[in-house]
Amino acid sequence: MDHLGPLFYWAWAEAEGYGGIALHPHKAFEILSYALKGEIGHYDTLKNRSRVKAGGVPVMETGSGVYHEEETA
């Protein structure tokens, strides 16, 4: 692939209690989430389901494409 370079996108989210990001697509990059406190729940269309507690870091490689959703608790 010509003209392909690194992409870095930083997003900050904070929720008091329950919060969610609905099912949405990603393709061809890695997604890293970091829980400062509480928990992050994750589900994707590859049937992966996980909960990560404070200090945990889930990493998702999206390859040819996947839909996922996240929630806080």
PDB file of N, CA, C and O in Angstrom:
ATOM      1  N   MET A   1       0.841  -1.182   0.000  1.00  0.00           N
ATOM      2  CA  MET A   1       0.000   0.000   0.000  1.00  0.00           C
ATOM      3  C   MET A   1       0.884   1.241   0.000  1.00  0.00           C
ATOM      4  O   MET A   1       1.779   1.375   0.834  1.00  0.00           O
ATOM      5  N   ASP A   2       0.634   2.124  -0.915  1.00  0.00           N
ATOM      6  CA  ASP A   2       1.344   3.392  -0.968  1.00  0.00           C
ATOM      7  C   ASP A   2       0.663   4.413  -0.071  1.00  0.00           C
ATOM      8  O   ASP A   2      -0.549   4.363   0.141  1.00  0.00           O
ATOM      9  N   HIS A   3       1.446   5.323   0.442  1.00  0.00           N
ATOM     10  CA  HIS A   3       0.927   6.461   1.220  1.00  0.00           C
ATOM     11  C   HIS A   3       0.155   6.033   2.465  1.00  0.00           C
ATOM     12  O   HIS A   3      -0.853   6.644   2.821  1.00  0.00           O
ATOM     13  N   LEU A   4       0.625   5.005   3.108  1.00  0.00           N
ATOM     14  CA  LEU A   4       0.000   4.556   4.344  1.00  0.00           C
ATOM     15  C   LEU A   4       0.887   4.960   5.506  1.00  0.00           C
ATOM     16  O   LEU A   4       2.076   4.641   5.518  1.00  0.00           O
ATOM     17  N   GLY A   5       0.329   5.651   6.473  1.00  0.00           N
ATOM     18  CA  GLY A   5       1.119   6.119   7.600  1.00  0.00           C
ATOM     19  C   GLY A   5       0.443   5.773   8.915  1.00  0.00           C
ATOM     20  O   GLY A   5      -0.663   5.234   8.932  1.00  0.00           O
ATOM     21  N   PRO A   6       1.113   6.087  10.015  1.00  0.00           N
ATOM     22  CA  PRO A   6       0.541   5.779  11.324  1.00  0.00           C
ATOM     23  C   PRO A   6      -0.637   6.696  11.650  1.00  0.00           C
ATOM     24  O   PRO A   6      -0.669   7.853  11.232  1.00  0.00           O
ATOM     25  N   LEU A   7      -1.576   6.179  12.379  1.00  0.00           N
ATOM     26  CA  LEU A   7      -2.724   6.951  12.833  1.00  0.00           C
ATOM     27  C   LEU A   7      -2.798   6.804  14.342  1.00  0.00           C
ATOM     28  O   LEU A   7      -2.792   5.690  14.867  1.00  0.00           O
ATOM     29  N   PHE A   8      -2.866   7.912  15.026  1.00  0.00           N
ATOM     30  CA  PHE A   8      -3.016   7.883  16.465  1.00  0.00           C
ATOM     31  C   PHE A   8      -4.182   8.792  16.816  1.00  0.00           C
ATOM     32  O   PHE A   8      -4.194   9.965  16.444  1.00  0.00           O
ATOM     33  N   TYR A   9      -5.148   8.260  17.522  1.00  0.00           N
ATOM     34  CA  TYR A   9      -6.325   9.032  17.915  1.00  0.00           C
ATOM     35  C   TYR A   9      -6.528   8.843  19.400  1.00  0.00           C
ATOM     36  O   TYR A   9      -6.632   7.712  19.875  1.00  0.00           O
ATOM     37  N   TRP A  10      -6.583   9.917  20.125  1.00  0.00           N
ATOM     38  CA  TRP A  10      -6.747   9.864  21.575  1.00  0.00           C
ATOM     39  C   TRP A  10      -8.134  10.376  21.912  1.00  0.00           C
ATOM     40  O   TRP A  10      -8.507  11.473  21.497  1.00  0.00           O
ATOM     41  N   ALA A  11      -8.890   9.613  22.646  1.00  0.00           N
ATOM     42  CA  ALA A  11     -10.221  10.044  23.083  1.00  0.00           C
ATOM     43  C   ALA A  11     -10.338   9.801  24.581  1.00  0.00           C
ATOM     44  O   ALA A  11      -9.914   8.756  25.076  1.00  0.00           O
ATOM     45  N   TRP A  12     -10.898  10.736  25.288  1.00  0.00           N
ATOM     46  CA  TRP A  12     -11.075  10.637  26.735  1.00  0.00           C
ATOM     47  C   TRP A  12     -12.564  10.535  27.014  1.00  0.00           C
ATOM     48  O   TRP A  12     -13.349  11.333  26.503  1.00  0.00           O
ATOM     49  N   ALA A  13     -12.950   9.578  27.805  1.00  0.00           N
ATOM     50  CA  ALA A  13     -14.360   9.442  28.190  1.00  0.00           C
ATOM     51  C   ALA A  13     -14.431   9.217  29.687  1.00  0.00           C
ATOM     52  O   ALA A  13     -13.577   8.549  30.269  1.00  0.00           O
ATOM     53  N   GLU A  14     -15.444   9.773  30.298  1.00  0.00           N
ATOM     54  CA  GLU A  14     -15.626   9.618  31.734  1.00  0.00           C
ATOM     55  C   GLU A  14     -17.110   9.438  32.001  1.00  0.00           C
ATOM     56  O   GLU A  14     -17.945  10.106  31.391  1.00  0.00           O
ATOM     57  N   ALA A  15     -17.432   8.540  32.908  1.00  0.00           N
ATOM     58  CA  ALA A  15     -18.835   8.302  33.246  1.00  0.00           C
ATOM     59  C   ALA A  15     -18.968   8.067  34.744  1.00  0.00           C
ATOM     60  O   ALA A  15     -18.149   7.376  35.350  1.00  0.00           O
ATOM     61  N   GLU A  16     -19.986   8.635  35.322  1.00  0.00           N
ATOM     62  CA  GLU A  16     -20.324   8.354  36.720  1.00  0.00           C
ATOM     63  C   GLU A  16     -21.396   7.273  36.687  1.00  0.00           C
ATOM     64  O   GLU A  16     -22.508   7.525  36.223  1.00  0.00           O
ATOM     65  N   GLY A  17     -21.083   6.079  37.170  1.00  0.00           N
ATOM     66  CA  GLY A  17     -22.029   4.982  37.099  1.00  0.00           C
ATOM     67  C   GLY A  17     -22.023   4.355  35.716  1.00  0.00           C
ATOM     68  O   GLY A  17     -20.983   4.259  35.066  1.00  0.00           O
ATOM     69  N   TYR A  18     -23.193   3.933  35.280  1.00  0.00           N
ATOM     70  CA  TYR A  18     -23.294   3.225  33.997  1.00  0.00           C
ATOM     71  C   TYR A  18     -23.235   4.207  32.827  1.00  0.00           C
ATOM     72  O   TYR A  18     -23.850   5.273  32.870  1.00  0.00           O
ATOM     73  N   GLY A  19     -22.501   3.843  31.796  1.00  0.00           N
ATOM     74  CA  GLY A  19     -22.447   4.585  30.539  1.00  0.00           C
ATOM     75  C   GLY A  19     -22.134   3.612  29.435  1.00  0.00           C
ATOM     76  O   GLY A  19     -21.472   2.601  29.668  1.00  0.00           O
ATOM     77  N   GLY A  20     -22.592   3.892  28.249  1.00  0.00           N
ATOM     78  CA  GLY A  20     -22.343   2.959  27.159  1.00  0.00           C
ATOM     79  C   GLY A  20     -22.087   3.640  25.836  1.00  0.00           C
ATOM     80  O   GLY A  20     -22.552   4.753  25.590  1.00  0.00           O
ATOM     81  N   ILE A  21     -21.335   2.951  24.982  1.00  0.00           N
ATOM     82  CA  ILE A  21     -21.109   3.359  23.602  1.00  0.00           C
ATOM     83  C   ILE A  21     -21.678   2.231  22.753  1.00  0.00           C
ATOM     84  O   ILE A  21     -21.193   1.101  22.807  1.00  0.00           O
ATOM     85  N   ALA A  22     -22.698   2.537  21.977  1.00  0.00           N
ATOM     86  CA  ALA A  22     -23.417   1.516  21.203  1.00  0.00           C
ATOM     87  C   ALA A  22     -22.523   0.847  20.155  1.00  0.00           C
ATOM     88  O   ALA A  22     -21.446   1.342  19.822  1.00  0.00           O
ATOM     89  N   LEU A  23     -22.994  -0.278  19.654  1.00  0.00           N
ATOM     90  CA  LEU A  23     -22.303  -1.065  18.634  1.00  0.00           C
ATOM     91  C   LEU A  23     -21.917  -0.177  17.448  1.00  0.00           C
ATOM     92  O   LEU A  23     -22.762   0.511  16.874  1.00  0.00           O
ATOM     93  N   HIS A  24     -20.618  -0.203  17.086  1.00  0.00           N
ATOM     94  CA  HIS A  24     -20.109   0.620  15.991  1.00  0.00           C
ATOM     95  C   HIS A  24     -18.904  -0.087  15.352  1.00  0.00           C
ATOM     96  O   HIS A  24     -18.263  -0.915  15.999  1.00  0.00           O
ATOM     97  N   PRO A  25     -18.590   0.238  14.076  1.00  0.00           N
ATOM     98  CA  PRO A  25     -17.533  -0.480  13.352  1.00  0.00           C
ATOM     99  C   PRO A  25     -16.139   0.143  13.518  1.00  0.00           C
ATOM    100  O   PRO A  25     -15.989   1.341  13.761  1.00  0.00           O
ATOM    101  N   HIS A  26     -15.135  -0.721  13.376  1.00  0.00           N
ATOM    102  CA  HIS A  26     -13.735  -0.310  13.260  1.00  0.00           C
ATOM    103  C   HIS A  26     -13.073  -1.251  12.272  1.00  0.00           C
ATOM    104  O   HIS A  26     -13.463  -2.413  12.158  1.00  0.00           O
ATOM    105  N   LYS A  27     -12.068  -0.752  11.554  1.00  0.00           N
ATOM    106  CA  LYS A  27     -11.375  -1.578  10.573  1.00  0.00           C
ATOM    107  C   LYS A  27      -9.909  -1.160  10.474  1.00  0.00           C
ATOM    108  O   LYS A  27      -9.601   0.029  10.380  1.00  0.00           O
ATOM    109  N   ALA A  28      -9.013  -2.137  10.495  1.00  0.00           N
ATOM    110  CA  ALA A  28      -7.591  -1.973  10.202  1.00  0.00           C
ATOM    111  C   ALA A  28      -6.795  -1.146  11.201  1.00  0.00           C
ATOM    112  O   ALA A  28      -5.859  -0.450  10.808  1.00  0.00           O
ATOM    113  N   PHE A  29      -7.144  -1.205  12.486  1.00  0.00           N
ATOM    114  CA  PHE A  29      -6.273  -0.609  13.495  1.00  0.00           C
ATOM    115  C   PHE A  29      -6.518  -1.246  14.852  1.00  0.00           C
ATOM    116  O   PHE A  29      -7.440  -2.046  15.015  1.00  0.00           O
ATOM    117  N   GLU A  30      -5.698  -0.894  15.816  1.00  0.00           N
ATOM    118  CA  GLU A  30      -5.827  -1.432  17.166  1.00  0.00           C
ATOM    119  C   GLU A  30      -6.538  -0.430  18.061  1.00  0.00           C
ATOM    120  O   GLU A  30      -6.352   0.780  17.929  1.00  0.00           O
ATOM    121  N   ILE A  31      -7.344  -0.941  18.964  1.00  0.00           N
ATOM    122  CA  ILE A  31      -8.054  -0.107  19.936  1.00  0.00           C
ATOM    123  C   ILE A  31      -7.577  -0.524  21.320  1.00  0.00           C
ATOM    124  O   ILE A  31      -7.625  -1.701  21.676  1.00  0.00           O
ATOM    125  N   LEU A  32      -7.125   0.438  22.084  1.00  0.00           N
ATOM    126  CA  LEU A  32      -6.656   0.201  23.436  1.00  0.00           C
ATOM    127  C   LEU A  32      -7.497   1.056  24.372  1.00  0.00           C
ATOM    128  O   LEU A  32      -7.635   2.259  24.153  1.00  0.00           O
ATOM    129  N   SER A  33      -8.055   0.457  25.399  1.00  0.00           N
ATOM    130  CA  SER A  33      -8.825   1.179  26.409  1.00  0.00           C
ATOM    131  C   SER A  33      -8.116   1.014  27.742  1.00  0.00           C
ATOM    132  O   SER A  33      -7.472  -0.006  27.985  1.00  0.00           O
ATOM    133  N   TYR A  34      -8.232   2.015  28.608  1.00  0.00           N
ATOM    134  CA  TYR A  34      -7.588   1.925  29.912  1.00  0.00           C
ATOM    135  C   TYR A  34      -8.587   2.363  30.977  1.00  0.00           C
ATOM    136  O   TYR A  34      -9.141   3.459  30.897  1.00  0.00           O
ATOM    137  N   ALA A  35      -8.814   1.522  31.959  1.00  0.00           N
ATOM    138  CA  ALA A  35      -9.750   1.844  33.042  1.00  0.00           C
ATOM    139  C   ALA A  35      -8.984   2.446  34.216  1.00  0.00           C
ATOM    140  O   ALA A  35      -8.167   1.769  34.840  1.00  0.00           O
ATOM    141  N   LEU A  36      -9.248   3.721  34.516  1.00  0.00           N
ATOM    142  CA  LEU A  36      -8.612   4.374  35.659  1.00  0.00           C
ATOM    143  C   LEU A  36      -9.264   3.937  36.966  1.00  0.00           C
ATOM    144  O   LEU A  36      -8.584   3.747  37.975  1.00  0.00           O
ATOM    145  N   LYS A  37     -10.595   3.778  36.941  1.00  0.00           N
ATOM    146  CA  LYS A  37     -11.328   3.244  38.087  1.00  0.00           C
ATOM    147  C   LYS A  37     -12.600   2.604  37.559  1.00  0.00           C
ATOM    148  O   LYS A  37     -12.993   2.847  36.418  1.00  0.00           O
ATOM    149  N   GLY A  38     -13.231   1.805  38.364  1.00  0.00           N
ATOM    150  CA  GLY A  38     -14.430   1.104  37.909  1.00  0.00           C
ATOM    151  C   GLY A  38     -14.095  -0.039  36.971  1.00  0.00           C
ATOM    152  O   GLY A  38     -13.067  -0.699  37.122  1.00  0.00           O
ATOM    153  N   GLU A  39     -14.976  -0.271  35.992  1.00  0.00           N
ATOM    154  CA  GLU A  39     -14.801  -1.373  35.041  1.00  0.00           C
ATOM    155  C   GLU A  39     -15.223  -0.941  33.644  1.00  0.00           C
ATOM    156  O   GLU A  39     -16.044  -0.040  33.470  1.00  0.00           O
ATOM    157  N   ILE A  40     -14.643  -1.606  32.659  1.00  0.00           N
ATOM    158  CA  ILE A  40     -15.043  -1.440  31.256  1.00  0.00           C
ATOM    159  C   ILE A  40     -15.544  -2.795  30.771  1.00  0.00           C
ATOM    160  O   ILE A  40     -14.854  -3.805  30.909  1.00  0.00           O
ATOM    161  N   GLY A  41     -16.746  -2.813  30.203  1.00  0.00           N
ATOM    162  CA  GLY A  41     -17.277  -4.018  29.590  1.00  0.00           C
ATOM    163  C   GLY A  41     -17.122  -3.903  28.089  1.00  0.00           C
ATOM    164  O   GLY A  41     -17.253  -2.811  27.537  1.00  0.00           O
ATOM    165  N   HIS A  42     -16.846  -5.004  27.423  1.00  0.00           N
ATOM    166  CA  HIS A  42     -16.642  -5.012  25.972  1.00  0.00           C
ATOM    167  C   HIS A  42     -17.358  -6.202  25.359  1.00  0.00           C
ATOM    168  O   HIS A  42     -17.360  -7.298  25.920  1.00  0.00           O
ATOM    169  N   TYR A  43     -17.972  -5.972  24.189  1.00  0.00           N
ATOM    170  CA  TYR A  43     -18.579  -7.045  23.403  1.00  0.00           C
ATOM    171  C   TYR A  43     -18.294  -6.737  21.940  1.00  0.00           C
ATOM    172  O   TYR A  43     -18.338  -5.574  21.538  1.00  0.00           O
ATOM    173  N   ASP A  44     -18.002  -7.754  21.136  1.00  0.00           N
ATOM    174  CA  ASP A  44     -17.842  -7.513  19.697  1.00  0.00           C
ATOM    175  C   ASP A  44     -18.519  -8.611  18.884  1.00  0.00           C
ATOM    176  O   ASP A  44     -18.946  -9.634  19.420  1.00  0.00           O
ATOM    177  N   THR A  45     -18.604  -8.376  17.591  1.00  0.00           N
ATOM    178  CA  THR A  45     -19.310  -9.294  16.692  1.00  0.00           C
ATOM    179  C   THR A  45     -18.523 -10.567  16.404  1.00  0.00           C
ATOM    180  O   THR A  45     -19.001 -11.431  15.669  1.00  0.00           O
ATOM    181  N   LEU A  46     -17.333 -10.697  16.967  1.00  0.00           N
ATOM    182  CA  LEU A  46     -16.592 -11.955  16.888  1.00  0.00           C
ATOM    183  C   LEU A  46     -16.900 -12.832  18.097  1.00  0.00           C
ATOM    184  O   LEU A  46     -16.250 -13.854  18.315  1.00  0.00           O
ATOM    185  N   LYS A  47     -17.899 -12.422  18.881  1.00  0.00           N
ATOM    186  CA  LYS A  47     -18.390 -13.133  20.070  1.00  0.00           C
ATOM    187  C   LYS A  47     -17.454 -13.018  21.272  1.00  0.00           C
ATOM    188  O   LYS A  47     -17.547 -13.823  22.198  1.00  0.00           O
ATOM    189  N   ASN A  48     -16.553 -12.033  21.276  1.00  0.00           N
ATOM    190  CA  ASN A  48     -15.717 -11.773  22.445  1.00  0.00           C
ATOM    191  C   ASN A  48     -16.507 -10.937  23.434  1.00  0.00           C
ATOM    192  O   ASN A  48     -17.195  -9.990  23.050  1.00  0.00           O
ATOM    193  N   ARG A  49     -16.409 -11.284  24.693  1.00  0.00           N
ATOM    194  CA  ARG A  49     -17.091 -10.554  25.764  1.00  0.00           C
ATOM    195  C   ARG A  49     -16.136 -10.521  26.952  1.00  0.00           C
ATOM    196  O   ARG A  49     -15.626 -11.561  27.368  1.00  0.00           O
ATOM    197  N   SER A  50     -15.890  -9.332  27.499  1.00  0.00           N
ATOM    198  CA  SER A  50     -14.962  -9.241  28.622  1.00  0.00           C
ATOM    199  C   SER A  50     -15.310  -8.071  29.536  1.00  0.00           C
ATOM    200  O   SER A  50     -16.049  -7.165  29.151  1.00  0.00           O
ATOM    201  N   ARG A  51     -14.768  -8.100  30.748  1.00  0.00           N
ATOM    202  CA  ARG A  51     -14.864  -7.009  31.718  1.00  0.00           C
ATOM    203  C   ARG A  51     -13.450  -6.767  32.227  1.00  0.00           C
ATOM    204  O   ARG A  51     -12.751  -7.706  32.607  1.00  0.00           O
ATOM    205  N   VAL A  52     -13.040  -5.532  32.234  1.00  0.00           N
ATOM    206  CA  VAL A  52     -11.705  -5.173  32.683  1.00  0.00           C
ATOM    207  C   VAL A  52     -11.830  -4.204  33.846  1.00  0.00           C
ATOM    208  O   VAL A  52     -12.530  -3.196  33.747  1.00  0.00           O
ATOM    209  N   LYS A  53     -11.156  -4.506  34.944  1.00  0.00           N
ATOM    210  CA  LYS A  53     -11.201  -3.657  36.141  1.00  0.00           C
ATOM    211  C   LYS A  53     -10.114  -2.588  36.080  1.00  0.00           C
ATOM    212  O   LYS A  53      -9.231  -2.635  35.224  1.00  0.00           O
ATOM    213  N   ALA A  54     -10.190  -1.624  36.999  1.00  0.00           N
ATOM    214  CA  ALA A  54      -9.217  -0.530  37.061  1.00  0.00           C
ATOM    215  C   ALA A  54      -7.792  -1.060  36.971  1.00  0.00           C
ATOM    216  O   ALA A  54      -7.431  -2.019  37.654  1.00  0.00           O
ATOM    217  N   GLY A  55      -6.997  -0.435  36.133  1.00  0.00           N
ATOM    218  CA  GLY A  55      -5.616  -0.862  35.903  1.00  0.00           C
ATOM    219  C   GLY A  55      -5.482  -1.818  34.740  1.00  0.00           C
ATOM    220  O   GLY A  55      -4.376  -2.047  34.251  1.00  0.00           O
ATOM    221  N   GLY A  56      -6.587  -2.378  34.290  1.00  0.00           N
ATOM    222  CA  GLY A  56      -6.562  -3.313  33.164  1.00  0.00           C
ATOM    223  C   GLY A  56      -6.576  -2.588  31.831  1.00  0.00           C
ATOM    224  O   GLY A  56      -7.063  -1.462  31.734  1.00  0.00           O
ATOM    225  N   VAL A  57      -6.039  -3.234  30.803  1.00  0.00           N
ATOM    226  CA  VAL A  57      -5.961  -2.638  29.474  1.00  0.00           C
ATOM    227  C   VAL A  57      -6.391  -3.663  28.423  1.00  0.00           C
ATOM    228  O   VAL A  57      -5.595  -4.531  28.063  1.00  0.00           O
ATOM    229  N   PRO A  58      -7.629  -3.586  27.921  1.00  0.00           N
ATOM    230  CA  PRO A  58      -8.018  -4.463  26.821  1.00  0.00           C
ATOM    231  C   PRO A  58      -7.521  -3.894  25.492  1.00  0.00           C
ATOM    232  O   PRO A  58      -7.594  -2.687  25.263  1.00  0.00           O
ATOM    233  N   VAL A  59      -7.020  -4.761  24.627  1.00  0.00           N
ATOM    234  CA  VAL A  59      -6.551  -4.350  23.301  1.00  0.00           C
ATOM    235  C   VAL A  59      -7.310  -5.164  22.268  1.00  0.00           C
ATOM    236  O   VAL A  59      -7.429  -6.383  22.393  1.00  0.00           O
ATOM    237  N   MET A  60      -7.829  -4.483  21.239  1.00  0.00           N
ATOM    238  CA  MET A  60      -8.554  -5.159  20.175  1.00  0.00           C
ATOM    239  C   MET A  60      -7.903  -4.822  18.836  1.00  0.00           C
ATOM    240  O   MET A  60      -7.734  -3.649  18.503  1.00  0.00           O
ATOM    241  N   GLU A  61      -7.537  -5.850  18.069  1.00  0.00           N
ATOM    242  CA  GLU A  61      -7.017  -5.662  16.721  1.00  0.00           C
ATOM    243  C   GLU A  61      -8.169  -5.889  15.749  1.00  0.00           C
ATOM    244  O   GLU A  61      -8.748  -6.975  15.719  1.00  0.00           O
ATOM    245  N   THR A  62      -8.506  -4.878  14.954  1.00  0.00           N
ATOM    246  CA  THR A  62      -9.722  -4.944  14.152  1.00  0.00           C
ATOM    247  C   THR A  62      -9.532  -5.557  12.766  1.00  0.00           C
ATOM    248  O   THR A  62     -10.518  -5.924  12.127  1.00  0.00           O
ATOM    249  N   GLY A  63      -8.315  -5.678  12.289  1.00  0.00           N
ATOM    250  CA  GLY A  63      -8.053  -6.355  11.016  1.00  0.00           C
ATOM    251  C   GLY A  63      -8.995  -5.954   9.896  1.00  0.00           C
ATOM    252  O   GLY A  63      -9.092  -4.773   9.563  1.00  0.00           O
ATOM    253  N   SER A  64      -9.696  -6.923   9.305  1.00  0.00           N
ATOM    254  CA  SER A  64     -10.579  -6.649   8.171  1.00  0.00           C
ATOM    255  C   SER A  64     -11.918  -6.049   8.585  1.00  0.00           C
ATOM    256  O   SER A  64     -12.748  -5.734   7.732  1.00  0.00           O
ATOM    257  N   GLY A  65     -12.132  -5.890   9.888  1.00  0.00           N
ATOM    258  CA  GLY A  65     -13.321  -5.189  10.358  1.00  0.00           C
ATOM    259  C   GLY A  65     -14.079  -5.941  11.430  1.00  0.00           C
ATOM    260  O   GLY A  65     -14.197  -7.166  11.384  1.00  0.00           O
ATOM    261  N   VAL A  66     -14.591  -5.197  12.397  1.00  0.00           N
ATOM    262  CA  VAL A  66     -15.381  -5.751  13.481  1.00  0.00           C
ATOM    263  C   VAL A  66     -16.260  -4.639  14.044  1.00  0.00           C
ATOM    264  O   VAL A  66     -15.897  -3.464  13.985  1.00  0.00           O
ATOM    265  N   TYR A  67     -17.399  -5.009  14.583  1.00  0.00           N
ATOM    266  CA  TYR A  67     -18.244  -4.072  15.315  1.00  0.00           C
ATOM    267  C   TYR A  67     -18.073  -4.370  16.796  1.00  0.00           C
ATOM    268  O   TYR A  67     -17.954  -5.533  17.184  1.00  0.00           O
ATOM    269  N   HIS A  68     -18.058  -3.320  17.638  1.00  0.00           N
ATOM    270  CA  HIS A  68     -17.939  -3.558  19.072  1.00  0.00           C
ATOM    271  C   HIS A  68     -18.700  -2.497  19.847  1.00  0.00           C
ATOM    272  O   HIS A  68     -19.044  -1.440  19.317  1.00  0.00           O
ATOM    273  N   GLU A  69     -18.956  -2.803  21.117  1.00  0.00           N
ATOM    274  CA  GLU A  69     -19.583  -1.846  22.014  1.00  0.00           C
ATOM    275  C   GLU A  69     -18.886  -1.923  23.364  1.00  0.00           C
ATOM    276  O   GLU A  69     -18.318  -2.952  23.730  1.00  0.00           O
ATOM    277  N   GLU A  70     -18.940  -0.805  24.104  1.00  0.00           N
ATOM    278  CA  GLU A  70     -18.314  -0.740  25.412  1.00  0.00           C
ATOM    279  C   GLU A  70     -19.301  -0.166  26.416  1.00  0.00           C
ATOM    280  O   GLU A  70     -20.250   0.529  26.053  1.00  0.00           O
ATOM    281  N   GLU A  71     -19.061  -0.470  27.679  1.00  0.00           N
ATOM    282  CA  GLU A  71     -19.882   0.089  28.743  1.00  0.00           C
ATOM    283  C   GLU A  71     -19.034   0.286  29.981  1.00  0.00           C
ATOM    284  O   GLU A  71     -18.035  -0.408  30.173  1.00  0.00           O
ATOM    285  N   THR A  72     -19.425   1.226  30.821  1.00  0.00           N
ATOM    286  CA  THR A  72     -18.742   1.460  32.092  1.00  0.00           C
ATOM    287  C   THR A  72     -19.654   1.047  33.228  1.00  0.00           C
ATOM    288  O   THR A  72     -20.875   1.015  33.080  1.00  0.00           O
ATOM    289  N   ALA A  73     -19.056   0.733  34.354  1.00  0.00           N
ATOM    290  CA  ALA A  73     -19.841   0.367  35.530  1.00  0.00           C
ATOM    291  C   ALA A  73     -19.166   0.890  36.773  1.00  0.00           C
ATOM    292  O   ALA A  73     -19.667   0.689  37.879  1.00  0.00           O
TER     293      ALA A  73
END
